[in-house]
Amino acid sequence: MSKRDKVKNVAQITKGKAEQAAGKKLGKPGLELDGTIDELKGNLKQAGEKVKDAFGK
């Protein structure tokens, strides 16, 4: 996994968590849902990169 991809994925996960927290705090379920989706996307990308690494790309 390239460091650049890892940083991008972690940034997306962090962004998602921040959106979730803001959505809860502000009472905006749409923002909270967007955050959940961003976090899941980041986690899936991380998993995909780990699989690539395991099989030698």
Secondary structure, DSSP 8 states (H G I E B T S, - for coil): --HHHHHHHHHHHHHHHHHHHHHHHHT-HHHHHHHHHHHHHHHHHHHHHHHHHHTT-
